[in-house]
Amino acid sequence: MVDVVMDVWQANNNGVYDNIDNIYDHDCRVRVRIGKDGSYSYTTIMPAAYGGRNCLRPPHIHLRLAVPGYRTLVTQMYFAGNPLNGPNDCGCSFCGSGREVQQTQLDSSGRGRFDVVLTRAS
């Protein structure tokens, strides 16, 4: 596997995104190195739901991978059991369309697993 870095970003625990020019100098944006075996690990806080009165997004974490020979993937990791997930996520254009939205279940220590699968470029 080539040297791969995954971009990860999320809202903070107050539901606020850190949208500043140098995005990797801030707490809720990070670049995670992918291991030669395809594994990755990082530690973060639980993001809060965010939005307005008419549209409250569930807590989620964004992931982006660009690997030579594969289609670039931009996805979101949701947390199982949140009532705002799926068709109730008013800010997600594909979440109510029948497309599966991957969720992660956290264990008692707050750890979860989120598998990322890339598609070869055609």
C-alpha positions as CSV (number, residue, x, y, z in Angstrom):
1,M,0.0,0.0,0.0
2,V,1.2,3.5,-0.8
3,D,1.7,6.2,1.9
4,V,-1.9,7.1,2.6
5,V,-3.3,9.9,4.7
6,M,-7.0,10.3,5.6
7,D,-8.5,13.7,6.3
8,V,-10.9,13.7,9.3
9,W,-13.0,16.6,10.4
10,Q,-16.0,17.2,12.7
11,A,-17.9,19.7,14.8
12,N,-16.7,20.2,18.3
13,N,-18.7,19.2,21.4
14,N,-20.7,22.5,21.1
15,G,-21.8,21.7,17.5
16,V,-19.4,24.3,15.9
17,Y,-17.1,23.7,13.0
18,D,-13.6,25.2,12.9
19,N,-13.7,26.8,9.4
20,I,-10.5,28.7,9.3
21,D,-8.0,28.8,6.3
22,N,-5.3,26.6,7.8
23,I,-7.7,23.7,8.7
24,Y,-5.1,21.3,10.1
25,D,-4.0,23.7,12.9
26,H,-7.2,23.1,14.9
27,D,-8.7,20.6,17.3
28,C,-11.4,19.0,15.3
29,R,-9.5,18.6,12.0
30,V,-6.7,16.1,11.6
31,R,-4.8,14.0,9.0
32,V,-4.5,10.4,10.0
33,R,-1.8,8.1,8.5
34,I,-3.1,4.8,7.3
35,G,-1.0,1.8,8.3
36,K,0.5,-0.6,5.7
37,D,-2.1,-3.1,6.7
38,G,-4.9,-0.6,6.0
39,S,-5.6,0.2,9.7
40,Y,-6.0,3.6,11.3
41,S,-6.6,4.9,14.7
42,Y,-7.1,8.3,16.3
43,T,-8.6,9.9,19.4
44,T,-11.2,12.7,19.4
45,I,-14.2,14.0,21.3
46,M,-17.8,13.1,20.6
47,P,-19.1,15.8,18.2
48,A,-22.4,17.4,19.1
49,A,-25.5,17.7,16.9
50,Y,-25.6,21.1,15.2
51,G,-27.9,23.2,13.0
52,G,-30.9,25.4,13.5
53,R,-34.4,25.0,14.7
54,N,-35.6,23.6,11.4
55,C,-32.6,21.3,10.7
56,L,-30.6,19.6,13.4
57,R,-27.8,17.3,12.1
58,P,-26.9,14.2,14.1
59,P,-23.4,14.0,15.5
60,H,-21.0,12.6,12.8
61,I,-17.4,12.6,11.7
62,H,-16.3,13.3,8.1
63,L,-13.6,11.2,6.4
64,R,-11.9,11.7,3.1
65,L,-9.4,9.4,1.4
66,A,-7.7,9.9,-1.9
67,V,-5.6,6.9,-3.0
68,P,-3.9,6.5,-6.4
69,G,-5.8,4.0,-8.5
70,Y,-9.0,4.3,-6.4
71,R,-12.0,6.6,-6.5
72,T,-11.7,9.4,-3.9
73,L,-14.1,8.7,-1.0
74,V,-15.8,11.3,1.1
75,T,-18.1,9.8,3.7
76,Q,-19.5,10.4,7.2
77,M,-19.4,8.2,10.3
78,Y,-22.6,8.3,12.3
79,F,-23.2,6.9,15.7
80,A,-25.7,4.0,16.0
81,G,-28.8,4.7,18.0
82,N,-29.0,8.5,17.5
83,P,-32.7,9.4,16.6
84,L,-31.5,12.1,14.2
85,N,-29.7,9.5,11.9
86,G,-31.0,8.3,8.6
87,P,-34.1,9.8,7.1
88,N,-34.3,12.2,10.0
89,D,-31.0,13.8,9.0
90,C,-32.3,16.9,7.3
91,G,-28.9,18.1,6.1
92,C,-27.9,14.8,4.4
93,S,-29.2,14.7,0.8
94,F,-28.7,10.9,0.4
95,C,-29.5,9.6,3.9
96,G,-33.3,9.2,3.2
97,S,-32.8,7.8,-0.3
98,G,-32.4,4.2,0.6
99,R,-28.6,4.5,0.4
100,E,-27.0,2.8,3.4
101,V,-25.5,5.2,5.9
102,Q,-22.7,3.4,7.9
103,Q,-22.9,3.8,11.6
104,T,-20.4,2.8,14.3
105,Q,-21.3,1.4,17.7
106,L,-19.2,2.6,20.6
107,D,-18.2,0.2,23.3
108,S,-18.2,1.0,27.0
109,S,-14.9,2.8,26.8
110,G,-16.1,5.1,24.0
111,R,-14.2,3.3,21.3
112,G,-15.7,2.4,17.9
113,R,-14.8,0.8,14.6
114,F,-15.5,2.3,11.2
115,D,-14.4,0.3,8.2
116,V,-13.7,2.2,5.0
117,V,-13.9,0.4,1.6
118,L,-12.5,2.0,-1.5
119,T,-13.6,1.3,-5.1
120,R,-11.0,0.9,-7.8
121,A,-11.0,3.6,-10.4
122,S,-12.3,2.5,-13.8
